[in-house]
């Protein structure tokens, strides 16, 4: 393209680029100013509001705190405000439908890790969302202590969410308006510049180009003077260019005679190069026969040649690497700075040597000893690099073997004492930082020396290997098993308190105290264990090892195959829990359990329509044991499955017996989370109904909210199978969990049971009254019935009558009573109804 044609195009392109650049920068700056102003305002308002909300929560004024959040919703650009508790459940929200929601059920929030980080720093955190259209503010709040606690470390969070889209759109519109004005000015300036440059530059440069073409065609010689071809010179730069071009043409003419001499010199240089190539051929033979991998690159590090040893070591054929950079061989063990230093040191010092990890063609990483040497020409400039590499694989294998022997037990393959102590030290630091507990279990094989003496040391080693194998499969994620030496093993249990430590130790002993089929003969061994806890017993690794060892010796002396805690009170607590578990096993087998029944009464008519079956335990020595004590033990030990099955069968049998006496009562049975997760649950329910001869419509199964939401797809499958069978289904303690309404409407439920926590202050607490009213309305909209639990006063019952609640149960009608007394309660309610 000619200059006079290209010049306006270039000016137009320049003006357009300049205008667009200004627009882009101005637009970006305007948006960033909006973001920074929003962040500053959010930080200023957030600290003040967080302090206000925190004071209201600590003061126990939940209504004031919620009112503050509702007031915040009027702030410009504020999309929503929420207060979370320490489990990230919404306590209060500017949007009522978010109250009580779990963090995992909410969308569009910052990651939970940002909440935890704000809580750790106890300082607010203001951040933009990934698309930068939303501003998030997170402020930690001190929460009041739980009932029964004197102090608390519970931390909640205030969350504010701002919408920046409108402010950003306005800023972008203002930037566009400024772009239009400035663009018009730039276009006018480009037009003026084009007119001037065409007359002063483009036309004169065309005359110079014509003169240069004429000189190239030989017209200068024909006219006898080069100057005759050039236009008249001026006083400006183009005039100087014209004069310089004329002098250059004259100089070219003079130097044409010297070209022949240069050709002769070139011929001599070619001969010298031929001799150099012969020397290179000899050097090449030496390189090809070397056992070390050799790579030659040019000055820009592009590979020019490799020898056969290079292919053997790295796996690449020459044609796969020639012309490429050695960077293709890099592994992830070195960063770019390492290689930059390598080349720089080879350049400045004349050589670099060191260990380098390469990646072979198949992806395997190998260690090499690298020597990098630059080659220079006569002027000292680098022309090539020679890299010689020796394979260090055998040395690395020996090094790994030494490292293994230093950290692992050679006989069993488990970590040794040294590695355990290092891991224990790190675990203690982490536990101290997170304010958590950990446990160290020391395991000692009982009468191990007798095995050695009777069967030989080979059998003893085989026994230790078998124990290590079982121990390796018994440890769970995050735990660590090690061999301390001799017949002593250890297991580290992070994030573990006294109850879990006792449970896990019992599991470990159950896995280890069994028969071992050795080559010589089968043997029965027991293992004794000692447990120490951080920070209760000791605050360092050596102290925990010492205390665990002392506890293990005590266990071995007291009873082989058992365990002891170092602290006497912990030992007593753990033993009491396991004694309770053992007693519960006997109770199931010996018939110490019985069912009590609490009537469920119509709110409107007062008629008893059903009963809830509640399990009780009459211990022959300890008397009546509270379900609050033995139900958690049953759930932890798995006994809840057999206990729940017994309750289901006994309750259906009793309901059928009442029907035979003329009392048709619905029987409600609670299901535990573990029972509900069993795939054979519908089969068990069907079997119990068949065995009792009870129609399914007279059985109601109560499941808690959290159990239903734990595995929603399995829950839906189970519930529909039970519903198709004809069994009634109810959500127990509704309002205390985290039900999703999207799932709730998919469940084939017939009843919601309002938790007694909302009923207790129904007549005096406006919040509880509002919650109960909302639950009744929700149940009505979903076609369900409602049962209120824990009704104890006439005032509570009167309120439920006004709400048209369907049924109630509680002490106002009757405490849970034995089966024999239910007929009396039914008759009493019938008498009241007639009166």
N, C-alpha and C positions, 0 to 999 in steps of 0.2 A: 504493500500500500504506500502511495506517495505521501510525502510529508504534509503537503498542503491539504491532502484529503484526510490523512490520519490525525493531523493536529486538532481539528475540531472534535473528532471522535475521542481523542485522548483527553482534551479539556472537559468534554461532556462526561466521560467516564470518571475523571478526577473529581469533578464537581459532585457527581452523583455519589461516589464513594465517600467524599468528605461529608456530604449531607447525611447519608445513611449512618456513617460512623458517629456523627454528632447526635443523631436521633437515637442510635442504640445506646450510647453512653448516657445521654440525658434521660432516656427511659429507664435504664437500669438504675441510675442514681436516684431518680424519683421514687422507684419501687423500694430501693434499699432504705431511703429516708422514711418512707411509710413504715417499713418493718422495724427500723431502729426506734422510731417514735412509739410504735405500738409496744415494743419490748420494754422500753423505759416506763411507759404508763402502766403496763401490766405488772412490772416489778414493784413500782411504787405503790399501786393500789393493792397488789397481792399481799405484801408484807403486812400492811395495815389491816386488811380484811381477815388474813389468817389469824392474826393476834386476836381480833374481835371474836371470830368463830371459836378459837381455841378456848378463850375465857368463858364463853357461853357453854361449851361442851363440858369443861372441867367443873363449872358451877352447876352442871346437871340440868341446865335450861335448854332442853332439846327443842322446845317450841321457838325460842328466840333464835337459836342457831338456824333452824329451818326457815324462819322468817327472814333472816339476814340473806340466805341464799336466794329466796324468792325476790328480795329487793335488788339483788345483784343482777337479775335477769333484765332489769330496765337499763342497765349500763349500755352505752353505744357499742355496737359490734360484739357484745358478749352473747355467745351462742348458748352456753349452758354452764352451770356450776354444780359441783357435787362434792360431798365429803365422804371419804372411804374410811372404814375401820382398819385395824392392823392386819385383817385377812383380805383386804381389798374388796370388801362388800360395801355397797352404797348405804350410808347412814341417812344422809339427807341429799336432796337434789332439787334444783330449780324446776326440773320437769318431774312431776309427781310419779309418772310411770316408770322412772328409773330408780325410785327408792326401793331398797332391798335387793337390787340386782347385784349379781356377782360380776367381778371384773371380767372374767372370761366370756360372759354373755354379752358384753358391750362391744361395739365396733367403733373404729375411728379414734381410739385412745392411744396415747404414747405407750411404748413397751413397759411391762411391769418392772423391768430392771431400772427404769428412770425413777419410778416411785421409791424402790428400795434404796437407790443411790441418794435421793433427797432425804430419806429417813436416816441413812447412815450419817450424812453431813449435818442433819437437822437444819438445813438451809433450803430456801426456795430454789426452784429450777424453772427457768423460762426458756422455751425452745419452740422452733418452727417445725411444722409437719414436713414430711418429705416433699409434698407438692408446694410447700410454702404458702398455702392459702389459708392455713389455720395456725393460730398461736396457742400453744399449750402452756399453762402455768401450774406447777406442782409445788405445794407448800406442806411440809410436815406439821402435824398437830399432835401435841401430847394428849393422850386419851386418859380418862379416869380409870382407876384400878378396877379389876373384876371384883365381884363380891367375895369377901374373905381375904382380899389382898390389902396389905398396908401401903405398899408402894407398887409402882408399875413402871415398866419400860415400854409399854405399848405405845405405838406411834401410828396415828392415822394420817390422812392426807386430804388437803383441800385442793380440788382440781377445777381450774377455770379455763374455758375454751372460747377464743375470740375468732370472729370471721373477718379476715383482712381483704376479702375479694373485692368489696365495693370500693374501699379506699385505694387499692392498687389499680382498679380500673379507671378511677378518676385521675390518678397520677399519670397513667399511660395516655389518657386523652389529652391532658395538658402538654405532655411531651410531643404528641403528634401535632398539636396546634403550633407549637414553637418550630417544629420541623418544616411545616409548610411555609412559614414566614422566612426562615433562614434559607430554605431551598430556593425560593424565588430570587433572593439576593445573590446567591452563588451562581445561578443560571445567567443572570445579567452580567456578572463579573466575567464569567467564562466567554461570553459573546464578545465583550470588549477586548479581552486578551487575544482571542482568535484573530480578530481583524488586524490588530497591531502586529502579531507574530507572522501573519501571512505576508504582509508587505515588507517587514524588516528582516525576516529570517528565511522563510520558505523559498521565495523566489530566488534569492541570492545563492542559497545552498544548491538549488537546481542547476544554476550556471556552473558551480564548482564541480558537480557530479558529471555534467556534460564534458567539462575539460578533462577530468580524470579518464573518462571512457575514450576520449580522443587520443590521449597519451598512450593508453594501452593498445590502441590499434596502430600506433606508429606514426600518427600525424605530426607529432613533434619533430621527428627527424626530417620529414618531408619539408616542413616549413623552416627548418634550420634553427628553431629556438623553441624551447618549452614554454617560455613566457608568453608567446603569441597565442597559446591556447587558452590562457586564463583571462577571466573578466577583470576589469580595472579594480584595484584594491582600494578599500576605504580605510577610515580611521578607527573603525570599531573592531570587535573580535572576529567577525567574518572576514573583514579586510585582512586582519593578521593571519587568519587561516589560509586565505588565498596566497599570501606571500610565502607562508611556510610550505604550502603544497607545491609551489613553484620550485622552492629550494630543494624539496625532497625529490622531485622529479629529476632535477639536475644531478643530485647525489646518486640516484639509482642508475642513471646512465653511466656515471663514472665507475660504479662498482660492478658493472656487468663484466668487465674485463677480468676482475679478480675471481670470477666464478670457476674458471678452468683450474686455477691453482687449488681451489678448495676441493674440487673433484679428485685431484691427485692425492690430497691428504686423506680423503675418505677411503680411497683404495687401500692405503697403508693401514688405516684403522680396522678395516674388514679383516685383513690378514692377522692382525693382533687378536681380534675377537676369535678367529678360528683356532688359534693356539690356546686361548683361554678355555674354549669349549672342550678341547682335548683334556685339559687339566680337570675340568668339571666331570668329564666322563669317568676318569679314574676315581675321582672322589665319590661319584655315584655308585661305583662298584663296592667301595668301602661301606657306604651307607646301607646298601642292599643286604650285605652280609652281617650287619650288626644285630645282636640279640636284643638290644634296646629299641623301643619305638622311637623313630626319628621323624620329625615333621619340619619342613622348610616353608616359610611364608615370605611374602614380599614385605616391603616397608609398611604397608597398610594392613598387615596381618592376614592377608588372604592366602590360603594354603596353596602352595605350588607343587609340593612333592611329599610323598610319604614312602616309607620302606615297608617290606613284608612284615616286619615285627609290629609295625603300627596296626596293620590289619589283624594280626593275631591277638594283640592286646585289646584293641577297641572294637573289633568286629566289623569295621567299615572297609569296604573295598576302595581303592584309590579313586575311582570315578565317582564315588558317592561323596567325596570330601573336597576334591580339587576345585579351587575357585571360591570355596566357602571359608567362613571365619572359624577359628578354633572354638568360638563361643558355642557352637553346636554340641560340643562335648561336655559343656558345663553341667555340674550337678547343683542341687539346691543347698549344698553345704557351705558354699562361699557366696558372698554378695558381690555386687559389681565393684565396690571399692577394693576388694581383695585383688581382683584381676587388674584394676587400674594401677595399683601399687606394684604389682608384678612387672608389668610392661615398663613402668616408669623407672623402677630400680634396675632393670636390665639395660635400659637406655643410658642412665646416668653412671652406673657402676661397671657396666660392661658384662654383667652376668647376674642372674637370679636363680636361686635354688630353694626348693621347699616342697612340702607335701601338698598334692592337689588331688581332689576327688573328681574323677570323670564318670560320665554315664555312657556305658557301652550301648551298642546298637539295640540290644534286646531290652534295655531299660535297667540293667544291673549296674550298680555303682561300684567302682573299683578305686583303690588308693594307688597313686603313682608318685614317684620322686621325680620332680620336674627340674630340668636345667635349661634356662632360656639365655641364649647368647646372640647378640646382634652382630651382623657383618656390615663393614663400612667400606666405601670406595676411597679413592685417593684423596678426596676432599673432606673425608671424615663424615660424610652423610651415610645414614643407615640405608642399606639396600635390601637386606634380608634378615630374617630371624631363624635360628636353628634351635628347635625344642627337642631335647632328648629326655625320654621318660622311661623309668624303670618300674616294673610291677612290684607293688608292696603287699600283694594279697596274702602271701604266706606269713609275712610279719604281722599283718592285721589279725589273721586268724589266731596267732599265738597271743597277741595282745588281748583279744576278746576272751580267750580261754583264761588268761590271768585275771581279767576283770570278773569273769563268772566265778572263779574260785574264791575271789575276794568278797563276793556278795551273796553267793548261793552255797547251800550245803551239797557237797559232792554226792553223798549217798542218796538223799531223797529228792534233790532238785528244788527244794523249798528255799526261800530266802533264809539267810543265816542271821546270827545275832547282830552282826554289824549292820546289815541292811535294815533289820527290825528297829534298831536303835535310831537310825537316821530317819526312818519313816515315822517312828513314834515321836521324835523331836518335832518334825513338821506338823504332825497331827495335833500335838499339844499347842503349838503356836496358833494353828487355825482355830482350835476349840476355844482358846483364851480370847482370841480376837472376836469370834462369833458368840462368845458367852454360852458355849455348849459343853456337854459332858462327853467323856469317852471312857471306854472300859478296856482293860488289858486282862486277858484270860491266859493263865499259865497251866498247861496240861502236863501231867506226869503219869507215865505208864506204871501201873501197879505190878509189882513182882516181875519186873522185866529181867532182873538178874537171874531169876529162876529159869526163864526161857533160855537165856544164854548158857547157863550151867548145864541144863538137861539136854538141850537140842543142839548146842553149839553156837558160836558167834555168827555163822552164816544164817542160821534160822533167826537170830536176833536182828541181823541186818534186814532180812526179808520182812520181818514183822514191822520194823520201823518204816520201811518203804510202803508197806500196805497201809499203815496208819497215816502216813503222809499223803497217800493217794486219796484216802477217804476224807482227810482234812481239807485237801485241795478242792474237792467237789462240794464240801459242806459250807465253805465260806461264801458269803454273798458279795454283791457289788459294793466296792468301797472298803471291805474288810481285807485283812492281810493275815495269812498263816505263815509261820516261820518255825524252823527247828533251832532250838537254843543250844543243843548239844546233848549227847547221851540219849536218854529216853525222855527228854523234856522238849515240849513244843509250846508255842505261844500263838494267840490270835488277838489281833488288834481290832476293836469294835468302835469306829468313830461315831459321833452323834448318838451316844448310847447312855441312857440313865440306868438306875438300879433295876427297874422292872424289866426293861428290854435285855439288860445284861444277864439277868437270871434266866430269862426265857431262852436267849441264844445259847447260853452255856449248857442248859438242859438239852437243847437240840444237839449241840456238838457231842455231848456225852452219849446221847442216844445213838448217834451215828458211829461213835468210836467203840463203845462198850458192847461189842458183838463178837461173833466167832470169826476167826481168820484161818483160811485154808492154806497153811504153809506147805512147802514141798515135803518137809519131814512128816508133819502130821497137823491136823487142825488143833488150834488152841483157842481157849476162851480167855480174854483179858479184860480188865477194867481200867479205867482212866480216872484219876482224881484231878480236880481243878481248883485253882484259887483265882479270885477276881479282885482287882483293885480298880478304883474309879478316880478319874480326874474331874474336878479339882478336890474332891472330898478327902481322898487319902493322901495324895501327893501331887506336887505341881511340876515335877520333872520326870524324865524317863527313868532314871536310875531309881528314884523313889517308888514309882509305880511297879517296876520290876521287883524291887525288894519286897514291897507289900504283897504283891501277887504270889511271890515265892513263899512268903510266910503263910499266906492263906492256903496255898496248895499243900504245904506240909501239915497244916492243921486238918485239912480235909482228909488227907491220907491217913492221919492218925485216928481221926474220929470214925470215918466210914469210907472204905474203898468204893470207888465208883460214884462218889458224890462231889459236891463243890461247896466252897465257903467264900463269903465276902470278907475282906480284910476288916471292915468296920462292923462291930457286933450288932449295932442297930440295923444296918442294912441287911445283914445276914438274917436277922430275925424277921424283917419285913419280907424278904424273898421267900424264906421258908414258910411263912404264914400264907403267902399267895399260893405256893405249890401244895401246901397242906389243904388249902381250900379247894384247889383243883382236884386233888386226890379224893377228898371227901365228896366232891360233886360227882365224880365217877361212881363212887359207891352209892350215892343217893339215887342216881339213875337206875342202878342195878337192884337196889334194895327197897325201892318204893317210898323214899322219904319225901318226894315231891308231891304236891297236890295243887289243885286249881281252885282259886277263888273267883267269884263272878260278880261284876258290878252291873246293875240294871241300867238299861238305856230306855228313856221315857219320852213319850210324845209331849212336846211343849204345849200344844193346844189342848189335848184331852187328858193328859196325865196318865195314860195307859202304858204299862211296861211292854215294849215291843221287841226287846232284845237284851242280850247281856254280852259283856266283854270278858273273855277268859284271861285271867292273870295268874301266872305261876308263882307258887310259894314253896319254901323249903323249911321243913321242920326237922332240924338236926337233933339226933338223939341225945347229944351231950351239950351242944351250944344253943339249943333252943331255936326260935324262929330267926332265920338269917334273911336280911333284906335283899330283895332282888337287885338293888343298886350295888351290892357287893358281889353277888355270884354271876349275874348276867355278863358283866365285862369279862370276867374270868372265862366263862363259857365261850364267849366270842373269840377271845385270844387263843384259846386252846383248841378251838374247833368243836367243842362239845355242844355248841349251840345247834348243830345239825341234828344230833340225836335228841337233844332236849326239845327242839322245835317240832320234830316229828312226833314225839310223845305228846306234847301239848295239843297238836292238831288232832291226833287220834282220840285222845281223852275228851277233848271239847266236843267233837262231833258225836262221840258215843253218848255223852251226857245230854246233848241237844235231842238226840233221837229218844233217849229215855224220858225226857220231859214231854215230848210229843206223845209218847205212849201213855202218859198220865193226863193228857188233855191240855198241856201248855205248849202252844206253838210259838217258840221264841227264836229269833234270829241270834246265832252265835257268832261273835266277832273274835278273830284270832290274829295276833300280831305276827308278822314275818320279819325276821332279821335280814340284814343286807346279805349275809353269807348264804342264807336259805334261798333268797331271791335270785342269787347268781347261779344256783344249781340248775343244770339243764333238765334234770328229771323232776323239777318241782311240780309241773302239772300232773305228772304221773303219780306222784306221792299224794297230791290232794285228791285225785280220783280214787286212789286206793283207800284212803281214809274214809271217804264218803261211802264207798261200796261196803267197806267193812262195818261201818256203823249203821248202814241202811238209811242214810239221811239224804234228802233231796238237796241238790247243789244250791238252790235258791235260798236255803236257810243258813248257808255259810257265808260269812263276810270276812275277807282277808284285808288286814290293815297294813299298809306299807308307808314308810316315811318318805317325805319329799326327796331327801338326799339320796335315798336308795333308788328311787325311780330315775333320777337325773344322772346317776353314776354311769349307766350304760343304757341310753335311751332306746336304741334299736332292739337290744335284748329285752328291755322292759316292755316295749310295745308288743313284741312277739309273745312273751309270757302272759301279759295281761289279756290279749285277745284270745289266747288259747284257754285261759281260765274263764273269761267271759263267755266264750262259746259253749263252755261246759255248763254254764248257768250260775257260776259262783259270783257273789256280789263283791265289789272292790271299793276300797276307801283309802283316801290319803290321810294318814295319822299326823297329828301335830301340825296341821296346815298353818302356814304363816311364819314358821320358824326356819324353813329351809330356803331353797332358791329355785322354785319351780319356774319353768319357762312356759308362758301361756301358749306359745306355738306348739309345744309338745303336749301341754295339758289337754288341749282340745282333741289331740289324737288318741289319748288314753281312754279306754272304755270304762270310765269310773262312774260309780253311782253315788258316792258320798265324799264330802269334805268334813274332816273333824277339826274344829277350831281348838288350838292349843289353849290349855288352862291359863297360860301366862297372859292372854288377852282377855279372858273372862274374869279373872280375879278382881280387877279394878274397873269392870265394865261400867258400873253405875257412877263412878267418881272420876275417871280419867277420860278426857275427851279424845285423846289419841287412840286408846284401846277401843272406845266406842266406835270411832271412825273406821278402825281396822275391821272390827267385827261386822259392821254394816257393809263394808266393801266386800268382805268374803261372802256374806250371805247373798249380796247382789251378783257377785261373780258366779256363785254356784247356781243361782236361778237362771242366769243367762246361758249356762252350759248344761242346763237340765239336770242338775245334781241336787241331792238332799244335803242338809247340813246338820251335824251333831256338835253341840258345844260341850266341851269337857270341863270338869272342875267347878261345876255350879254348886255353890254352898249356901246361898242366901236367897230369900224371896225377892229381894230387889234385883238380883241378877236374873232370876227367872222371869220377872215381870218385863225386864228390858228385852229379853229374848222373845217373849210373847209379842211385844210391839213390833219386833223385826220379822215376825212370822218365821222364826227358826223352827226347823222340823223336830229335832230331838235334843235331849240333853242327858248328861250323866254326871254324877258327883255326889258328894256327901249330903246334899240337900234331900236327895231321895234315899240313898243308902251307900254305906261303905261296901267294898268288896266282901262278899260273904260266901261261906261254903255252899255247895250245891243244894244241901238239904234245906237251907233257909230261903232259897229263891221263891218257893211257892208262897211263903208267908209275905214276902215283899210284894209279889204280884197281887195277892189278895188285898193287902193294905191299900195299894194304889187303886184297886178296883173300888174299894169302899169309899175312898176319897172322891172318886169320880162320880159315884152315885149320889154322894152328899152334895 
